[in-house]
């Protein structure tokens, strides 16, 4: 269907905090069961091993609370086993099998990728595959399990060992932050002393010798606080992520060597990296490789609305600089695409439009491709109460980031922008800027490869919503029509605008000094 609309597709194996059974989405329940967890009831939530929206009964669930599952027991354990089970759960097989747990999980995941790749291998509009959406290092790299290693103070804040105690059936008192960095209270988790596993004998970290339970007192004793620490010079990315990328790439390439494999960086539960680095693949392999990190205006995302009181110019500069670092951290041969970006649609239309425009201007300044998160056809604001608080939104953990809601688009003044979609080989963008509120757009290109007397061709999409707006009014001579149109100025060459297809074709002879095209609104009386 996407091909019939001229849409290209990059397939992203999507998950958040491992599974819907650990507060997100992605992996099926039986992967958790393979590691010994009990998913048959609300026990993962009840023990504090995960926070699940469907079991939250303490008022409205705080915004972005789902992200705290990354450093809770269930999610942290699953990612540790998936990427590093052969090191940290050596000799422990998947439940009811003799297959080592990491080998089992990896095998199932790669088979899933293989099946999907085989199904679309002949689809001309499929560009390639991501490796995995927002994976995590789990406990790997934690040097002391008694210390709190959450990237932000939000929700129930606990150490790795606290999470193991909770999962084993102990009640634990922890600090609770109802919003970021605001301490609300001391809360008792797992007050009924339930266990998160199908049986206490399946507690993977007790089996691995990380801690023990005293048979007389029942006290949990931490035996190896530095069990998950890495050796000097080692990083989770180089030791575990890069080999994983290569395994996924091999499966994808086997189905269609033209598919691009987009490496997706991991979410670090110890420290947040604002400029994730692309893997340094072997360029001589000939594999088609890309880099697809995610990028958000983190403050707006986590507080849930645009803040106009902040220093706009400084923030614009920082956003552009940060994205430039991400782009330039990849090999020149790698296609870099921001695999996810967007804004929450809380507050006024003006505020979220400004917020989205600010993000997309930073993308344009670095000539970065990006995909907007998200489109949810069932998104609804119709049940918002007087405090402007959503009850439905994207139907997922209270989020409300969909461009579409209640039958209409949102933030379209910022989302619909002129963009360069096809151009001659040997050209590069040196500048582009769009003002979503006036419609002014400027593009500067230059040739970086000599080609003699060749003629370059550039195609741009120009959304008519910014340039054609009919208004009826009456003159003394009778009724006339007034509308805003497109005014084009090119430094050289010929420009043809096709209003019906909302496209511009621009041709010019190549010169190193560069070419510029400006688009602005023109007032026309018809």
KAFENHU-V206879 format. One record per backbone hydrogen bond with DSSP energy under -0.5 kcal/mol. NH is the residue of the N-H (numbers start at 1). CO is the residue of the C=O. Records with the same first field share a line. If there is no record, write none. Layout:
NH->CO + CO
This chain:
4->1
5->1 + 2
6->3
7->2
9->125
11->9 + 128
13->11
14->12
16->25
19->17
22->19
23->20
24->19
25->16
27->18 + 25
31->28
32->28 + 29
33->29
34->30
35->31 + 32
36->33
37->32
38->196
39->37
46->42
47->43
48->45
49->44
50->44
52->50
55->52
56->52 + 53
65->62
67->64
68->65
69->66
70->67
71->68
72->69
74->49
75->49
76->72
77->73
78->74
79->75
80->76
81->77
82->78
83->79
84->80
85->81
87->84
88->84
89->85
92->89
93->91
94->99
95->34
97->94
101->92
104->100
105->101
106->102
107->103
108->104
109->105
110->106
111->107
112->108
113->109
114->110
115->111
116->112
117->113
118->114
119->115
120->116
121->117
123->120
124->122
126->123
127->9 + 125
128->9
129->260
130->11
131->262
133->13
135->132
137->267
139->76
140->137
141->228
142->139
145->225
147->144
154->152
155->177
157->155 + 175
158->156
160->147
161->145
163->159
164->160
165->161
166->162
167->163
168->164
169->166
170->165
172->189
174->172 + 187
175->157
176->185
177->155
178->176
179->182
181->153
182->179
183->181
184->176 + 182
185->176
187->174 + 185
189->172 + 187
190->46
193->190
196->167
197->167
198->36
202->199
203->200
204->202
207->203
208->204
209->206
210->205
211->205
212->221
214->212 + 219
218->214
221->212 + 219
222->220
223->210 + 221
224->210
227->224
229->226
234->231
239->235
240->236
241->236
242->237
244->240
245->241
246->242
247->243
248->244
249->245
250->246
251->247
252->248
253->249
254->250
255->251 + 252
256->252
259->256
260->127
261->288
262->129 + 260
263->261 + 290
265->263
267->135
268->266
269->267
274->272
281->279
283->281
285->282
286->283
289->287
290->261
291->335
292->263
295->340
297->342
298->296
301->297
302->298
303->299
304->300
308->306
310->307
312->310
315->311
316->312
317->313
318->314
319->315
320->316
321->317
322->318
323->319
324->320
325->321
326->322
327->323
328->324
329->325 + 326
330->327
334->331
335->289
336->334
337->291 + 335
338->369
339->293 + 337
340->293
341->371
345->400
346->344
352->348
353->349
354->350
355->351
356->352
357->353
358->354
359->355
360->356
361->357
362->358
363->359
364->360
365->361
366->362 + 363
367->364
368->363
369->336
371->338
373->341
374->372
377->375
379->376
380->393
384->381
385->389
388->385
390->388
393->380
394->399
395->392
399->396
403->374
405->408
406->379
408->405
410->403
414->411
415->411
416->412
417->415
419->461
421->419 + 459
422->459
424->457
427->424
428->446
430->444
431->444
433->442
435->440
436->434
438->435
439->435
441->519
442->433
443->517
444->431
445->515
446->428
447->511
448->426
449->426
454->451
456->454 + 508
458->506
459->422
460->504
461->419
462->502
466->463
467->464
468->464
469->467
471->482
473->480
475->478
478->475
480->473
482->471
483->524
484->469
485->522
487->520
488->486
489->518
491->516
494->507
496->505
498->496 + 503
499->497
502->498
503->498
504->460
505->496
506->458 + 504
507->494
508->456
510->454
514->511
515->445
517->443
518->489
519->441
520->487
522->485
524->483 + 522
526->481 + 524
